[in-house]
Amino acid sequence: MRLKNKIALITGAARGIGFAIAESYAREGAKVAIADLGAEAAAEAAGHIRDNGGEAMAITMDVTDEQAVDQGVRAVVDAWGGLDIAIANAGIQHIDPLDKLAFDNWRKVMAVHLDGAFLLTRASLRQMYQAGRGGSIIYMGSVHSKEASPLKAPYVAAKHGLLGLCRAVAKEGANHGVRSNIICPGFVRTPLVEKQIPEQAKEFGISEEEVVRNIMLRNTVDQEFTTLDDVAELAIHLAAFPTNALTGQSVVVSHGWHMQ
């Protein structure tokens, strides 16, 4: 029970990596707020955690909406009396070469990843500072926070931006006992990644099997996808770490795709 009595809010948590972290946090004793754009999906995810003995609530949240984020964080604090952990996990992807990339699609990716992370950070810091009991803010980065791939310019730029935001929060939050870290996974076989496989196959003129073998897993040490459990275990460790010794760090979990 490494997170016993901790209160966590996770964006984009109705499915994929966010839900895997929410489940693991609940098993470790945390109260978990499932924030997601889809109200029905958030409610279903929270219900699943409750059905399995955890404590969870659903928050409908568009992370690009300032008022929605502020109200969502406030709802968690009002319900449970505080906020100890905030995870900026919501994300989208768009596949296009730069010369064909519409400005609107660039802005959509930036809004969800960077604007959403900023809004969650600001709302969470206000609550954490006021409560005076510290906290942990975790960002869902990517190996693409460290290096680039073709066809993913907005995603790569946004993930690099999250690395800078994480470091800035570590500097500002230290005097308040607030730590920040960023998880940088390799490819995890979520719906977001599954969608990319046929898109890249079409763009590069290769088979879907070649996309997986020669693009996604080529630089790993064992040709394995990073798993949801891999990422969730790291998220527990980062949230449970007791001091400012671990802050402002990017932790890569990628089967050796990127080594630092």
C-alpha positions as CSV (number, residue, x, y, z in Angstrom):
1,M,0.0,0.0,0.0
2,R,2.6,2.5,-1.1
3,L,0.0,5.2,-1.8
4,K,-2.3,4.6,1.2
5,N,-4.6,7.6,1.8
6,K,-3.1,9.6,-1.1
7,I,-5.4,11.5,-3.4
8,A,-4.7,11.3,-7.2
9,L,-6.2,12.9,-10.3
10,I,-5.3,11.5,-13.7
11,T,-6.3,13.0,-17.0
12,G,-7.1,10.8,-20.0
13,A,-7.7,8.0,-17.5
14,A,-10.7,6.2,-18.9
15,R,-8.6,3.9,-21.0
16,G,-5.0,3.0,-21.9
17,I,-2.0,4.1,-19.9
18,G,-4.1,6.5,-17.7
19,F,-6.5,3.7,-16.7
20,A,-3.7,1.3,-16.0
21,I,-2.1,3.8,-13.6
22,A,-5.5,4.5,-12.0
23,E,-6.0,0.8,-11.3
24,S,-2.5,0.4,-9.9
25,Y,-2.9,3.5,-7.7
26,A,-6.2,2.2,-6.3
27,R,-4.5,-1.2,-5.5
28,E,-1.8,0.8,-3.6
29,G,-4.4,2.5,-1.5
30,A,-4.9,5.8,-3.3
31,K,-8.2,7.5,-3.9
32,V,-8.3,8.1,-7.7
33,A,-10.1,10.7,-9.7
34,I,-10.6,9.5,-13.3
35,A,-10.7,12.7,-15.5
36,D,-11.6,12.2,-19.1
37,L,-13.3,14.0,-22.0
38,G,-16.0,11.3,-22.1
39,A,-18.3,11.4,-19.1
40,E,-19.7,7.9,-19.7
41,A,-16.2,6.4,-20.2
42,A,-14.9,8.1,-17.0
43,A,-17.9,6.9,-15.0
44,E,-17.4,3.3,-16.3
45,A,-13.7,3.3,-15.4
46,A,-14.3,4.7,-11.9
47,G,-17.1,2.1,-11.4
48,H,-14.7,-0.7,-12.4
49,I,-12.2,0.4,-9.8
50,R,-14.9,0.7,-7.1
51,D,-16.2,-2.8,-8.1
52,N,-12.7,-4.1,-7.4
53,G,-12.5,-2.6,-3.9
54,G,-10.9,0.7,-4.8
55,E,-12.1,4.3,-4.2
56,A,-12.6,6.3,-7.3
57,M,-14.7,9.2,-8.7
58,A,-15.3,10.3,-12.3
59,I,-14.6,13.8,-13.5
60,T,-15.6,15.0,-17.0
61,M,-12.8,17.2,-18.2
62,D,-11.7,18.7,-21.5
63,V,-8.1,19.5,-20.6
64,T,-8.0,22.4,-23.1
65,D,-10.8,24.2,-21.2
66,E,-9.4,26.3,-18.4
67,Q,-12.7,26.4,-16.5
68,A,-13.2,22.7,-16.8
69,V,-9.8,21.9,-15.5
70,D,-10.1,24.3,-12.6
71,Q,-13.5,23.0,-11.7
72,G,-12.4,19.4,-11.9
73,V,-9.5,19.9,-9.6
74,R,-11.7,21.8,-7.2
75,A,-14.3,18.9,-7.3
76,V,-11.6,16.4,-6.2
77,V,-10.5,18.7,-3.3
78,D,-14.0,19.3,-2.2
79,A,-14.9,15.6,-2.2
80,W,-11.7,14.2,-0.6
81,G,-10.1,17.2,1.2
82,G,-7.0,17.6,-0.9
83,L,-4.8,16.6,-3.8
84,D,-1.5,14.8,-3.5
85,I,-0.8,13.5,-7.0
86,A,-1.7,15.0,-10.4
87,I,-0.8,13.1,-13.6
88,A,-1.0,14.9,-17.0
89,N,-1.7,11.9,-19.2
90,A,-4.2,13.1,-21.7
91,G,-2.9,13.0,-25.3
92,I,-3.7,12.7,-29.0
93,Q,-1.6,11.9,-32.0
94,H,-1.7,13.1,-35.6
95,I,0.3,11.5,-38.5
96,D,1.3,13.7,-41.4
97,P,4.5,14.9,-43.1
98,L,5.3,18.5,-42.2
99,D,4.7,19.9,-45.6
100,K,1.2,18.6,-45.5
101,L,0.4,19.3,-41.9
102,A,-2.6,21.6,-41.3
103,F,-2.1,24.3,-38.8
104,D,-5.3,23.3,-37.1
105,N,-4.0,19.8,-36.5
106,W,-0.7,21.2,-35.1
107,R,-2.7,23.3,-32.7
108,K,-5.0,20.5,-31.6
109,V,-2.0,18.3,-30.6
110,M,-0.3,21.2,-28.8
111,A,-3.5,22.2,-27.0
112,V,-4.1,18.7,-25.5
113,H,-0.5,17.9,-24.5
114,L,0.9,21.3,-23.6
115,D,-2.0,23.6,-22.8
116,G,-3.7,20.7,-20.9
117,A,-0.6,19.9,-18.9
118,F,-0.1,23.6,-18.0
119,L,-3.8,24.0,-16.9
120,L,-3.6,20.9,-14.8
121,T,-0.3,21.9,-13.3
122,R,-1.5,25.4,-12.4
123,A,-4.7,24.2,-10.8
124,S,-2.9,21.5,-8.9
125,L,-0.1,23.7,-7.6
126,R,-2.6,26.2,-6.3
127,Q,-4.2,23.5,-4.2
128,M,-1.0,21.9,-3.2
129,Y,0.6,25.2,-2.1
130,Q,-2.4,26.2,-0.2
131,A,-2.6,22.9,1.7
132,G,1.0,22.9,2.5
133,R,1.5,19.2,2.5
134,G,3.6,18.9,-0.7
135,G,2.7,16.7,-3.7
136,S,3.8,15.0,-6.9
137,I,3.1,16.1,-10.5
138,I,3.8,13.5,-13.1
139,Y,3.8,14.1,-16.9
140,M,3.3,11.4,-19.5
141,G,6.1,12.1,-21.9
142,S,7.5,9.7,-24.4
143,V,10.8,8.6,-26.0
144,H,9.7,11.3,-28.3
145,S,10.5,13.7,-25.5
146,K,14.1,12.8,-26.3
147,E,14.3,12.1,-30.0
148,A,12.2,12.5,-33.1
149,S,10.4,10.3,-35.7
150,P,9.1,11.3,-39.1
151,L,5.4,12.2,-39.5
152,K,4.9,13.2,-35.9
153,A,6.2,16.8,-35.7
154,P,3.5,18.2,-33.4
155,Y,3.6,15.2,-31.1
156,V,7.4,15.3,-30.9
157,A,7.4,19.0,-30.2
158,A,4.7,18.7,-27.6
159,K,6.5,15.9,-25.8
160,H,9.8,17.9,-25.8
161,G,7.8,20.8,-24.3
162,L,6.5,18.6,-21.5
163,L,10.1,17.9,-20.5
164,G,10.7,21.6,-20.1
165,L,7.5,22.2,-18.1
166,C,8.4,19.3,-15.8
167,R,11.8,20.9,-15.0
168,A,10.3,24.3,-14.4
169,V,7.8,22.8,-12.0
170,A,10.6,21.0,-10.1
171,K,12.4,24.4,-9.6
172,E,9.3,26.3,-8.5
173,G,7.7,23.6,-6.5
174,A,10.7,22.6,-4.4
175,N,10.1,25.2,-1.6
176,H,6.5,23.9,-1.3
177,G,7.5,20.2,-1.2
178,V,6.1,19.6,-4.7
179,R,8.1,17.3,-6.9
180,S,7.6,16.8,-10.7
181,N,8.9,14.1,-13.0
182,I,8.1,12.8,-16.5
183,I,7.7,9.3,-17.7
184,C,9.0,8.6,-21.2
185,P,7.7,5.3,-22.5
186,G,8.5,3.6,-25.7
187,F,5.7,2.2,-27.8
188,V,2.8,0.9,-25.6
189,R,0.2,-1.0,-27.5
190,T,-2.7,1.3,-26.7
191,P,-5.5,2.4,-29.1
192,L,-3.4,5.5,-29.8
193,V,-0.5,3.3,-31.0
194,E,-2.7,0.8,-32.8
195,K,-4.2,3.6,-34.9
196,Q,-0.7,4.7,-36.0
197,I,0.2,1.3,-37.5
198,P,-2.0,1.4,-40.6
199,E,-1.5,5.1,-40.9
200,Q,2.3,4.7,-41.1
201,A,2.0,1.6,-43.3
202,K,0.0,3.7,-45.8
203,E,2.4,6.7,-45.6
204,F,5.6,4.7,-46.0
205,G,4.1,2.1,-48.5
206,I,5.0,-0.9,-46.3
207,S,3.1,-3.6,-44.4
208,E,1.7,-3.1,-40.9
209,E,4.1,-5.9,-39.8
210,E,7.0,-3.9,-41.1
211,V,5.8,-0.8,-39.3
212,V,5.9,-2.8,-36.0
213,R,9.2,-4.6,-36.7
214,N,11.2,-2.0,-38.6
215,I,9.9,1.3,-37.1
216,M,8.3,0.8,-33.7
217,L,10.5,-1.9,-32.2
218,R,13.6,-1.7,-34.4
219,N,15.8,0.0,-31.7
220,T,14.6,-2.0,-28.7
221,V,16.9,-4.6,-27.2
222,D,14.3,-7.4,-27.3
223,Q,11.8,-6.3,-30.0
224,E,9.1,-6.0,-27.3
225,F,6.5,-3.3,-26.7
226,T,6.6,-1.5,-23.4
227,T,3.6,-2.7,-21.3
228,L,0.9,-0.9,-19.4
229,D,2.2,-2.6,-16.2
230,D,5.8,-1.2,-16.9
231,V,4.5,2.3,-17.0
232,A,2.1,1.9,-14.1
233,E,4.8,0.5,-11.8
234,L,7.1,3.5,-12.6
235,A,4.2,5.9,-11.9
236,I,3.7,4.3,-8.5
237,H,7.4,4.7,-7.7
238,L,7.5,8.3,-8.7
239,A,4.4,9.2,-6.7
240,A,5.6,7.4,-3.6
241,F,9.2,8.7,-3.5
242,P,9.5,10.5,-0.2
243,T,11.8,13.4,-0.9
244,N,13.0,16.1,-3.3
245,A,15.9,13.9,-4.2
246,L,13.9,12.6,-7.2
247,T,12.5,15.7,-9.0
248,G,12.8,17.2,-12.4
249,Q,13.8,13.9,-13.9
250,S,12.8,12.1,-17.1
251,V,12.6,8.3,-16.7
252,V,12.7,6.3,-19.9
253,V,10.9,3.0,-19.9
254,S,11.4,1.7,-23.5
255,H,13.1,-1.7,-23.6
256,G,16.4,0.1,-24.4
257,W,15.0,2.0,-27.4
258,H,16.5,5.2,-25.9
259,M,19.3,5.0,-23.4
260,Q,20.5,8.0,-21.4
